[in-house]
Amino acid sequence: MDVLFPFGDLLRMLTQPYQLYIERTDPSKNMARFYTVAISETLFGEPCLIRRWGRIGAAGRSMVHAFSKEEDAVRLFLEVIKRKRARGYRPTAATPCRIY
């Protein structure tokens, strides 16, 4: 049985997974921060960028940006990483795999 799906190319998968966990620590300033950024899909299959940040060990805060095209999400992903690297955030050796 062939069934026509009315949404056409609205249901598309991400081309590859994007996720990163970085930290910034400075014991002299009592600073221990984390930042995660990932590209996922919304319930409707649209790409979204999920950012989560806060003090290491705390739940932190989060923000979600929805996009119509994956390329826009990737562009913001790279821009955010560039800004965070400039502020001193670096990947850790033991990177947690939890991204909310």
C-alpha positions in Angstrom: 0.0 0.0 0.0 1.4 3.3 -1.0 0.4 6.2 1.1 1.1 9.8 0.1 2.6 11.8 2.9 1.4 15.4 2.7 4.5 17.0 4.4 7.0 16.1 1.6 10.5 17.0 2.7 9.6 18.4 6.1 10.6 15.2 7.7 14.3 15.1 7.2 17.1 13.9 9.5 20.2 15.8 10.5 23.1 15.1 8.2 25.4 14.5 11.2 25.3 14.9 15.0 26.7 18.1 16.4 27.5 18.4 20.1 30.2 19.8 22.3 30.9 20.1 26.0 33.5 22.7 27.1 34.6 24.0 30.5 36.3 27.1 31.9 38.0 26.9 35.3 40.1 29.3 37.2 40.8 28.4 40.9 42.1 31.9 41.7 38.7 33.3 40.8 36.7 30.3 42.2 35.4 29.8 38.6 34.2 26.4 37.4 31.8 26.8 34.5 30.5 24.5 31.8 28.9 25.1 28.4 27.2 22.6 26.1 25.9 23.2 22.7 24.2 20.6 20.4 22.1 20.5 17.3 19.0 18.3 17.6 15.5 18.2 16.1 12.3 19.5 17.4 9.2 17.3 17.8 8.2 18.5 14.2 11.6 17.5 12.7 13.0 21.0 12.5 16.7 21.6 13.4 17.3 23.4 16.7 20.3 24.5 18.6 20.3 23.7 22.3 22.7 25.7 24.6 23.2 24.9 28.3 25.5 26.6 30.7 26.2 27.1 34.3 28.5 26.2 37.2 30.0 22.7 37.1 27.9 20.4 39.3 24.8 22.6 39.0 21.8 22.1 36.7 22.5 25.5 34.9 20.3 27.3 32.4 19.4 26.5 28.9 18.2 28.1 25.7 16.8 26.6 22.5 16.9 28.2 19.0 14.7 26.7 16.3 15.6 27.0 12.6 14.0 26.1 9.3 17.4 25.0 7.8 20.1 22.9 9.3 22.8 25.2 7.8 21.5 28.1 9.9 21.8 26.0 13.1 25.3 24.9 12.1 26.3 28.5 11.5 25.2 29.6 15.0 26.8 26.5 16.5 30.2 27.5 15.1 29.7 31.1 16.0 28.9 30.2 19.7 32.0 27.9 19.9 34.2 30.6 18.5 33.0 33.1 21.1 33.4 30.6 23.9 36.9 29.6 22.9 37.9 33.2 22.8 36.7 33.5 26.4 38.8 30.6 27.6 36.5 27.6 27.4 38.2 24.3 26.4 37.2 20.7 25.9 38.0 18.4 28.8 39.6 14.9 28.7 36.6 13.2 30.3 33.7 14.8 28.5 30.3 14.0 29.9 27.8 12.6 27.3 24.7 14.3 28.8 23.2 17.1 26.6 19.7 18.2 27.5 
